[in-house]
Every structure is written in C-alpha cells, then in structure tokens.
Amino acid sequence: MNGFAEIIDRVFNDPNKVKHIFHPKHNLERLGTPRSALEKITKAVFDVNQTGGTLPQSGSFSITRQVDGVLIEIRGAIINGSLRYGTIFIL
C-alpha cells in the first residue's frame, strides 16, 4: 500500500472527494478537523492487518473500525497497490 501522506494528499487534492467523504451526513466532524479525521482513519486502515483483520491485495473492501471510540465504516479499494477511499461514515 502506498504511503500515509500520499493517501491523505490524494483526497485533499480532489475537491469532489473531500466534499463526498466529509458530507455532513457522514458525521466525521466528531473525529476532529477533516485532515485530523482522515489521518486517524488512515491509521486505522493501516493497522487492520496488525489487529486481526485483512485488506485485499487489490480490489474493493468495506471494513468497520473503532476510531477515537467511534465506530466507523470505511469503503474503498486497493488499486495498483494504492489505497483509494470511497465512502467513510460513522455508524
């Protein structure tokens, strides 16, 4: 999987992706500023394999993780070894 900073920068360099991921109905403001929230979420995704979960080597995924005491669902895909976020929301 590509690097942490690259994943976050890819989201913030795409205004449409930022608008979609941080839509108010997703309630991600509970995790802090958009950048802070995405950093926490990305860390949770990186930790999946160390905490008994798995991510595919390629293709789509949907995982549920606890972040700052909040249960969130993260949907995305691994494309050419790069993590791509689809939708992220608080359950």
Residue pairs with C-beta under 8 A, 6 or more apart in sequence:
1 7
1 46
1 55
1 78
1 81
1 82
1 83
2 81
2 82
2 83
4 39
4 42
4 43
4 46
6 82
7 42
7 82
7 83
7 85
8 35
8 38
8 39
8 42
10 17
10 82
10 84
11 17
11 18
11 21
11 38
11 85
12 18
12 34
12 35
12 38
17 85
18 34
20 87
21 28
21 34
21 38
21 85
21 87
21 88
22 28
22 29
22 34
22 37
25 89
26 87
26 88
26 89
26 90
27 89
27 90
28 34
28 37
28 72
28 88
28 89
28 90
29 37
30 68
30 70
30 90
31 37
31 40
31 41
31 67
31 68
31 70
31 72
32 40
32 68
40 67
40 68
41 65
41 67
41 72
41 74
41 88
42 83
44 65
44 66
44 67
44 72
44 74
45 55
45 63
45 65
45 74
45 83
48 54
48 55
48 63
48 65
49 55
53 63
55 61
55 63
55 78
56 78
57 78
58 77
58 78
58 79
58 80
58 81
59 77
59 78
60 75
60 76
60 77
60 86
61 74
61 75
61 76
61 77
61 78
62 73
62 74
62 75
63 73
63 74
64 71
64 72
64 73
64 74
64 91
65 71
65 72
65 74
66 72
70 90
71 90
71 91
72 88
72 89
72 90
72 91
73 87
73 88
73 89
73 91
74 85
74 88
75 85
75 86
75 87
75 88
76 83
76 84
76 85
76 86
76 87
77 84
77 86
78 84
